[in-house]
Amino acid sequence: MQLKLHRALFILALNLIALLFSCKKAEDNSTIAIAATETIAIDSTLPYKESYRPQFHFSPEKKWMNDPNGLVFYKGTYHLFYQYFPGDIVWGPMHWGHATSKDLIHWEHQKIALFPDKLGLIFSGSAVIDINNTSGFGSIENPPMIAIFTYHNMEIEKAGKINTQSQGLAYSLDEGETWTKYKGNPIIGNNSLKDFRDPKVFWNSETNLWNLTLVAGDHAQFYSSKNLIDWTYVSQFGKNIGAHGGVWECPDLFKLKVENSKEEKWVLLISINPGAPNGGSGTQYFIGDYDGKSFKTNQKDIKWIDYGTDNYAGVTYNNVPNNERVFIGWMSNWLYARNTPTKNWRSAMTLPRKLSLEKIGNNYVLKNCPIQQLKTIKIPEYSEELLSIQANKKITFEYNHLNQSQIDFKALTKNLKLTFSNEVNDSLVFIYDHKMNSFAIDRTHSGLVNFEADFGKSIHKTEAPNLTTATLDYQIILDWSSIEIFLNGGVYSFTEQIFPNKPYTKLSIWSDEDQEIKNLNISKIKSIWKTNSASKTNKK
């Protein structure tokens, strides 16, 4: 018996020693070097290798881009239309650019879809597949792809009138390759409103009608139709609710199931400029009920889909398999969008994100996190199951591919500071304050910030009352000119543009409390672009 006891104690001691050695401790400031498979190679002479060119976010091959438009899935292809000016890298007469993808990750540029005409410039809108050919533009065998968009008439504007905007329709019978404008345009006229735009259309299977939401200055308007051509106004929403720091834009309306329940709710997205929580452009959302005619909510607080400064005008895909709700936003802000330091092109889109609805306490939260397909271009470079950091000590990771990477970990709900830096002392800082239950992003010294006064003027902060867990899940994704941060599976997200003078190569983790980092994984993300690939962009 005594021998067995001694043997048991010996085995227990060995296990304790193994446990101690399996956990790395940052008792003093320490550095871990990660051997990257390659370094970031910037080359201004190659397409998609220029300074600040996103490597795995969609950006136009050249010239100006803003809002995503006409997001629709059809016959295995995701279509991304977008506001596009082929004449310069600043905003100009709007067209609809076009790109396609089989997986929402790799994109192929297509020729321009819609050009301005005598009725006006082509502003934002949406696209649907008219499966039952209710419009009569196609057939049951070959249903038309329908784009409904806003016309902005410059001649009316020059005449000093305000009713410059109306809604138009175009259709395609070859899956978005070529388009025909409807001869009876506009399909929704406008006699008196200055801001009257951005129609989002969907088929409502509960009423067997097409529904359309657009925005009219300080509120949303709802319409219905049997054929996508003749529209009936049914109601409005929002004049006395939500954020009203600027004009309402780019609405979206859809239904989601509440996670871990049988409940379903309707979600209304409204972009606003200015008036976002950290300045300039942002996207708010409302949770409520919709009967095909009116949207109603009991929501009292203002909810934002993203608390960074660079996620605007985002909308979701129509017709996605399994009724998934996939969101893409314009990764910029009207405060400085025209002045960001790029040369051949300007602007990018956020990563495509899956939206889901969770009830935390009595609060409905619209979560957003990167789609699962992103995993297909990840290359694991470093992992650690448990990393213990003593108070006021930091651990630094040196990794040459940091500006094209994904970092995942779980941390105790305690103070935490992450600093990304490079050899020329640029620094991007992300801070969680446990006592205040708040987050902050400091890009004031992140690199080039003086191209516009508002870009690096202040630290961006937000309270986080919906973080109620004992540990926090962090997902951080960096591209050559952006950072996207997702907490607890997208309960909170932060999207920010960055323009470091040189790529970041160091990540420091610090806390003034004893902290534990679990399941740390650092991965390289491969570029989605082939620099010598042919493109159809700008061809008629």
TAQUI-V97581 format. One record per residue. N is the residue number from 1. RES is the residue in three letters. PSI is psi in whole degrees, 0 to 359 (none if undefined). OMEGA is omega in whole degrees, 0 to 359 (* if undefined). NEAR is the number of other C-alpha atoms within 10 Angstrom. Layout:
# TAQUI-V97581
N,RES,PSI,OMEGA,NEAR / N,RES,PSI,OMEGA,NEAR
This chain:
# TAQUI-V97581
1,MET,317,181,6 / 2,GLN,323,178,7 / 3,LEU,317,179,8 / 4,LYS,322,180,9 / 5,LEU,316,179,10 / 6,HIS,319,180,11 / 7,ARG,320,179,12 / 8,ALA,319,179,12 / 9,LEU,322,179,12 / 10,PHE,315,180,12 / 11,ILE,320,178,12 / 12,LEU,318,179,12 / 13,ALA,318,178,12 / 14,LEU,319,179,12 / 15,ASN,320,178,12 / 16,LEU,319,178,12 / 17,ILE,317,179,11 / 18,ALA,320,179,11 / 19,LEU,319,180,11 / 20,LEU,320,182,11 / 21,PHE,339,179,10 / 22,SER,346,182,13 / 23,CYS,116,178,15 / 24,LYS,138,180,15 / 25,LYS,134,175,18 / 26,ALA,72,180,22 / 27,GLU,328,173,14 / 28,ASP,164,176,13 / 29,ASN,128,184,16 / 30,SER,162,183,13 / 31,THR,137,176,15 / 32,ILE,123,179,12 / 33,ALA,129,179,12 / 34,ILE,124,181,14 / 35,ALA,108,179,13 / 36,ALA,146,178,17 / 37,THR,335,176,10 / 38,GLU,170,177,9 / 39,THR,164,178,15 / 40,ILE,125,184,17 / 41,ALA,103,178,11 / 42,ILE,132,181,16 / 43,ASP,105,185,11 / 44,SER,347,181,14 / 45,THR,350,182,8 / 46,LEU,138,175,10 / 47,PRO,139,181,16 / 48,TYR,19,171,25 / 49,LYS,8,181,20 / 50,GLU,163,176,19 / 51,SER,131,176,20 / 52,TYR,9,179,25 / 53,ARG,122,177,26 / 54,PRO,137,183,24 / 55,GLN,338,180,21 / 56,PHE,15,169,24 / 57,HIS,148,178,23 / 58,PHE,133,170,26 / 59,SER,153,181,25 / 60,PRO,152,179,23 / 61,GLU,321,176,18 / 62,LYS,164,176,21 / 63,LYS,193,193,19 / 64,TRP,141,173,26 / 65,MET,143,165,30 / 66,ASN,239,195,29 / 67,ASP,139,167,25 / 68,PRO,140,181,30 / 69,ASN,159,167,33 / 70,GLY,40,181,28 / 71,LEU,117,182,25 / 72,VAL,146,178,22 / 73,PHE,134,180,21 / 74,TYR,128,176,16 / 75,LYS,48,175,7 / 76,GLY,6,183,11 / 77,THR,133,173,15 / 78,TYR,126,178,21 / 79,HIS,131,173,26 / 80,LEU,108,170,26 / 81,PHE,159,184,28 / 82,TYR,156,175,28 / 83,GLN,127,190,24 / 84,TYR,137,172,30 / 85,PHE,109,184,23 / 86,PRO,0,186,22 / 87,GLY,347,185,14 / 88,ASP,174,176,16 / 89,ILE,16,170,21 / 90,VAL,163,182,19 / 91,TRP,140,177,18 / 92,GLY,196,180,15 / 93,PRO,121,191,18 / 94,MET,136,171,25 / 95,HIS,176,167,23 / 96,TRP,110,168,28 / 97,GLY,172,186,27 / 98,HIS,136,173,27 / 99,ALA,157,180,22 / 100,THR,157,182,20 / 101,SER,149,174,16 / 102,LYS,343,186,14 / 103,ASP,6,183,14 / 104,LEU,8,179,20 / 105,ILE,304,180,20 / 106,HIS,130,186,17 / 107,TRP,146,173,20 / 108,GLU,126,179,18 / 109,HIS,137,176,21 / 110,GLN,171,179,21 / 111,LYS,160,180,18 / 112,ILE,134,184,24 / 113,ALA,311,185,23 / 114,LEU,133,180,25 / 115,PHE,153,173,18 / 116,PRO,153,176,16 / 117,ASP,193,186,12 / 118,LYS,340,178,9 / 119,LEU,345,176,18 / 120,GLY,183,174,21 / 121,LEU,160,183,22 / 122,ILE,98,179,23 / 123,PHE,191,190,28 / 124,SER,158,179,28 / 125,GLY,202,186,31 / 126,SER,173,179,29 / 127,ALA,147,178,29 / 128,VAL,163,171,25 / 129,ILE,118,182,21 / 130,ASP,75,189,24 / 131,ILE,320,182,16 / 132,ASN,9,179,15 / 133,ASN,43,180,18 / 134,THR,334,181,19 / 135,SER,337,183,18 / 136,GLY,5,182,14 / 137,PHE,342,180,18 / 138,GLY,226,178,18 / 139,SER,170,176,15 / 140,ILE,322,180,12 / 141,GLU,329,180,9 / 142,ASN,77,183,15 / 143,PRO,145,182,22 / 144,PRO,148,165,26 / 145,MET,125,185,24 / 146,ILE,128,173,26 / 147,ALA,129,174,29 / 148,ILE,126,193,27 / 149,PHE,171,177,30 / 150,THR,130,167,25 / 151,TYR,138,170,29 / 152,HIS,113,188,24 / 153,ASN,109,182,20 / 154,MET,331,179,17 / 155,GLU,320,176,13 / 156,ILE,320,179,15 / 157,GLU,316,179,14 / 158,LYS,333,179,10 / 159,ALA,358,177,9 / 160,GLY,10,179,10 / 161,LYS,159,184,14 / 162,ILE,341,185,16 / 163,ASN,60,186,18 / 164,THR,345,191,27 / 165,GLN,136,176,29 / 166,SER,174,184,26 / 167,GLN,133,181,24 / 168,GLY,170,182,26 / 169,LEU,142,171,24 / 170,ALA,155,181,21 / 171,TYR,154,179,25 / 172,SER,137,178,20 / 173,LEU,8,179,17 / 174,ASP,41,174,12 / 175,GLU,41,173,18 / 176,GLY,4,181,22 / 177,GLU,313,178,12 / 178,THR,158,187,15 / 179,TRP,148,175,19 / 180,THR,126,177,15 / 181,LYS,142,177,17 / 182,TYR,131,184,14 / 183,LYS,339,181,10 / 184,GLY,12,178,9 / 185,ASN,147,0,16 / 186,PRO,153,179,20 / 187,ILE,339,172,17 / 188,ILE,113,182,17 / 189,GLY,178,184,15 / 190,ASN,121,182,15 / 191,ASN,340,193,11 / 192,SER,356,187,12 / 193,LEU,139,178,15 / 194,LYS,312,181,15 / 195,ASP,114,188,20 / 196,PHE,86,196,27 / 197,ARG,179,169,29 / 198,ASP,55,183,29 / 199,PRO,132,172,32 / 200,LYS,122,186,29 / 201,VAL,144,172,28 / 202,PHE,158,176,23 / 203,TRP,124,180,21 / 204,ASN,104,183,15 / 205,SER,344,179,9 / 206,GLU,332,180,8 / 207,THR,353,184,12 / 208,ASN,45,177,12 / 209,LEU,155,168,18 / 210,TRP,135,176,22 / 211,ASN,145,181,24 / 212,LEU,133,174,27 / 213,THR,131,172,23 / 214,LEU,174,181,27 / 215,VAL,146,184,25 / 216,ALA,70,177,18 / 217,GLY,277,185,18 / 218,ASP,15,180,21 / 219,HIS,166,176,21 / 220,ALA,149,175,25 / 221,GLN,146,182,22 / 222,PHE,139,182,23 / 223,TYR,161,174,23 / 224,SER,157,183,25 / 225,SER,152,174,17 / 226,LYS,338,191,15 / 227,ASN,8,179,15 / 228,LEU,359,181,25 / 229,ILE,311,182,20 / 230,ASP,113,187,12 / 231,TRP,141,178,17 / 232,THR,125,176,14 / 233,TYR,134,182,14 / 234,VAL,329,181,13 / 235,SER,179,175,15 / 236,GLN,166,182,18 / 237,PHE,142,162,16 / 238,GLY,359,185,19 / 239,LYS,330,184,13 / 240,ASN,26,181,9 / 241,ILE,149,178,15 / 242,GLY,187,180,18 / 243,ALA,136,181,25 / 244,HIS,39,179,18 / 245,GLY,349,180,16 / 246,GLY,191,182,16 / 247,VAL,139,174,19 / 248,TRP,140,181,28 / 249,GLU,165,166,29 / 250,CYS,66,179,27 / 251,PRO,162,171,30 / 252,ASP,148,183,26 / 253,LEU,126,183,21 / 254,PHE,164,181,15 / 255,LYS,141,177,17 / 256,LEU,146,172,19 / 257,LYS,139,177,14 / 258,VAL,128,183,17 / 259,GLU,142,176,12 / 260,ASN,33,178,9 / 261,SER,174,175,9 / 262,LYS,1,184,7 / 263,GLU,145,173,9 / 264,GLU,143,179,14 / 265,LYS,158,174,16 / 266,TRP,143,180,19 / 267,VAL,130,175,21 / 268,LEU,117,175,20 / 269,LEU,137,176,23 / 270,ILE,119,173,30 / 271,SER,153,184,28 / 272,ILE,138,180,25 / 273,ASN,119,352,21 / 274,PRO,194,176,20 / 275,GLY,5,179,19 / 276,ALA,161,188,24 / 277,PRO,332,178,22 / 278,ASN,24,173,17 / 279,GLY,141,175,20 / 280,GLY,228,190,21 / 281,SER,145,176,25 / 282,GLY,173,184,30 / 283,THR,119,176,29 / 284,GLN,166,177,23 / 285,TYR,155,179,22 / 286,PHE,140,176,27 / 287,ILE,127,183,23 / 288,GLY,212,181,17 / 289,ASP,148,183,17 / 290,TYR,130,183,17 / 291,ASP,18,183,11 / 292,GLY,350,179,20 / 293,LYS,314,183,15 / 294,SER,149,177,14 / 295,PHE,131,180,22 / 296,LYS,145,180,14 / 297,THR,151,172,17 / 298,ASN,6,184,9 / 299,GLN,132,179,15 / 300,LYS,326,184,9 / 301,ASP,165,176,11 / 302,ILE,126,182,12 / 303,LYS,140,181,20 / 304,TRP,141,180,22 / 305,ILE,337,182,25 / 306,ASP,139,183,27 / 307,TYR,4,170,28 / 308,GLY,185,184,28 / 309,THR,359,190,25 / 310,ASP,56,173,28 / 311,ASN,99,187,27 / 312,TYR,154,172,34 / 313,ALA,23,183,29 / 314,GLY,142,176,26 / 315,VAL,177,185,28 / 316,THR,163,181,28 / 317,TYR,140,166,25 / 318,ASN,147,167,26 / 319,ASN,21,181,19 / 320,VAL,139,178,17 / 321,PRO,149,177,10 / 322,ASN,19,178,6 / 323,ASN,25,176,11 / 324,GLU,150,181,15 / 325,ARG,106,185,20 / 326,VAL,129,188,21 / 327,PHE,140,169,21 / 328,ILE,135,177,23 / 329,GLY,161,173,24 / 330,TRP,124,186,24 / 331,MET,68,176,26 / 332,SER,187,185,29 / 333,ASN,134,183,25 / 334,TRP,348,176,17 / 335,LEU,327,186,17 / 336,TYR,8,186,14 / 337,ALA,323,184,20 / 338,ARG,350,189,17 / 339,ASN,5,181,14 / 340,THR,147,193,22 / 341,PRO,61,173,17 / 342,THR,158,189,16 / 343,LYS,311,186,14 / 344,ASN,335,182,17 / 345,TRP,169,174,21 / 346,ARG,126,175,25 / 347,SER,156,177,27 / 348,ALA,169,175,26 / 349,MET,157,171,25 / 350,THR,166,167,27 / 351,LEU,144,171,23 / 352,PRO,138,185,24 / 353,ARG,140,174,20 / 354,LYS,130,178,18 / 355,LEU,141,175,19 / 356,SER,162,185,20 / 357,LEU,127,180,22 / 358,GLU,144,175,17 / 359,LYS,115,180,14 / 360,ILE,109,191,13 / 361,GLY,237,177,9 / 362,ASN,15,189,6 / 363,ASN,126,174,12 / 364,TYR,130,182,18 / 365,VAL,126,176,23 / 366,LEU,108,181,23 / 367,LYS,149,174,21 / 368,ASN,131,180,24 / 369,CYS,158,184,24 / 370,PRO,145,178,21 / 371,ILE,155,184,17 / 372,GLN,334,183,10 / 373,GLN,342,179,12 / 374,LEU,332,181,17 / 375,LYS,335,184,13 / 376,THR,344,180,11 / 377,ILE,17,177,16 / 378,LYS,140,174,16 / 379,ILE,110,180,15 / 380,PRO,135,181,15 / 381,GLU,333,183,16 / 382,TYR,143,175,16 / 383,SER,151,178,15 / 384,GLU,125,183,15 / 385,GLU,320,183,14 / 386,LEU,128,179,18 / 387,LEU,115,179,19 / 388,SER,129,181,16 / 389,ILE,121,178,24 / 390,GLN,154,182,20 / 391,ALA,135,176,16 / 392,ASN,17,172,15 / 393,LYS,151,179,19 / 394,LYS,155,173,20 / 395,ILE,135,184,21 / 396,THR,132,175,19 / 397,PHE,129,174,18 / 398,GLU,121,186,19 / 399,TYR,116,187,22 / 400,ASN,346,183,22 / 401,HIS,24,186,28 / 402,LEU,327,182,29 / 403,ASN,12,175,28 / 404,GLN,63,191,25 / 405,SER,167,171,23 / 406,GLN,136,182,24 / 407,ILE,123,180,19 / 408,ASP,138,173,19 / 409,PHE,168,175,20 / 410,LYS,135,181,20 / 411,ALA,155,173,20 / 412,LEU,151,179,17 / 413,THR,69,179,20 / 414,LYS,171,179,19 / 415,ASN,141,181,22 / 416,LEU,139,179,20 / 417,LYS,124,176,17 / 418,LEU,131,180,19 / 419,THR,120,173,18 / 420,PHE,133,185,22 / 421,SER,173,179,24 / 422,ASN,184,186,21 / 423,GLU,346,180,12 / 424,VAL,19,173,12 / 425,ASN,21,165,15 / 426,ASP,147,179,21 / 427,SER,137,175,21 / 428,LEU,125,190,22 / 429,VAL,135,176,19 / 430,PHE,127,188,19 / 431,ILE,133,169,18 / 432,TYR,126,178,22 / 433,ASP,106,185,17 / 434,HIS,317,182,14 / 435,LYS,317,180,9 / 436,MET,351,186,12 / 437,ASN,57,184,17 / 438,SER,161,177,16 / 439,PHE,155,177,21 / 440,ALA,142,172,19 / 441,ILE,125,181,21 / 442,ASP,104,177,18 / 443,ARG,17,184,25 / 444,THR,337,178,20 / 445,HIS,32,188,19 / 446,SER,352,183,22 / 447,GLY,230,175,22 / 448,LEU,117,180,19 / 449,VAL,350,188,20 / 450,ASN,11,179,14 / 451,PHE,343,175,12 / 452,GLU,137,190,16 / 453,ALA,324,186,11 / 454,ASP,342,188,13 / 455,PHE,310,183,22 / 456,GLY,26,187,19 / 457,LYS,323,189,14 / 458,SER,163,174,14 / 459,ILE,135,183,13 / 460,HIS,122,187,21 / 461,LYS,152,173,18 / 462,THR,143,172,18 / 463,GLU,156,186,15 / 464,ALA,64,184,17 / 465,PRO,342,182,10 / 466,ASN,4,173,16 / 467,LEU,103,188,17 / 468,THR,8,184,13 / 469,THR,162,180,10 / 470,ALA,336,175,9 / 471,THR,158,180,16 / 472,LEU,134,174,18 / 473,ASP,126,179,20 / 474,TYR,132,171,18 / 475,GLN,117,186,21 / 476,ILE,126,184,18 / 477,ILE,121,180,24 / 478,LEU,134,170,25 / 479,ASP,183,187,24 / 480,TRP,337,180,28 / 481,SER,31,180,21 / 482,SER,158,169,24 / 483,ILE,134,176,22 / 484,GLU,128,184,23 / 485,ILE,131,181,24 / 486,PHE,127,182,22 / 487,LEU,133,179,20 / 488,ASN,51,176,19 / 489,GLY,25,176,17 / 490,GLY,14,172,24 / 491,VAL,323,170,21 / 492,TYR,143,174,25 / 493,SER,153,181,22 / 494,PHE,122,180,23 / 495,THR,125,183,23 / 496,GLU,139,170,23 / 497,GLN,148,177,26 / 498,ILE,150,181,24 / 499,PHE,69,181,21 / 500,PRO,146,179,26 / 501,ASN,328,171,17 / 502,LYS,156,181,20 / 503,PRO,144,175,28 / 504,TYR,139,180,29 / 505,THR,359,181,18 / 506,LYS,139,171,22 / 507,LEU,119,178,21 / 508,SER,135,178,18 / 509,ILE,129,186,20 / 510,TRP,150,172,23 / 511,SER,153,173,22 / 512,ASP,9,173,15 / 513,GLU,158,171,14 / 514,ASP,131,188,17 / 515,GLN,150,176,23 / 516,GLU,129,176,20 / 517,ILE,121,182,21 / 518,LYS,150,175,20 / 519,ASN,49,178,15 / 520,LEU,125,177,17 / 521,ASN,130,177,17 / 522,ILE,125,184,25 / 523,SER,146,168,22 / 524,LYS,145,173,25 / 525,ILE,126,184,24 / 526,LYS,151,174,15 / 527,SER,144,179,18 / 528,ILE,357,189,16 / 529,TRP,140,170,18 / 530,LYS,115,190,11 / 531,THR,342,180,10 / 532,ASN,13,184,9 / 533,SER,147,179,9 / 534,ALA,153,181,9 / 535,SER,149,177,12 / 536,LYS,1,184,14 / 537,THR,138,175,19 / 538,ASN,356,175,17 / 539,LYS,142,179,9 / 540,LYS,none,*,11
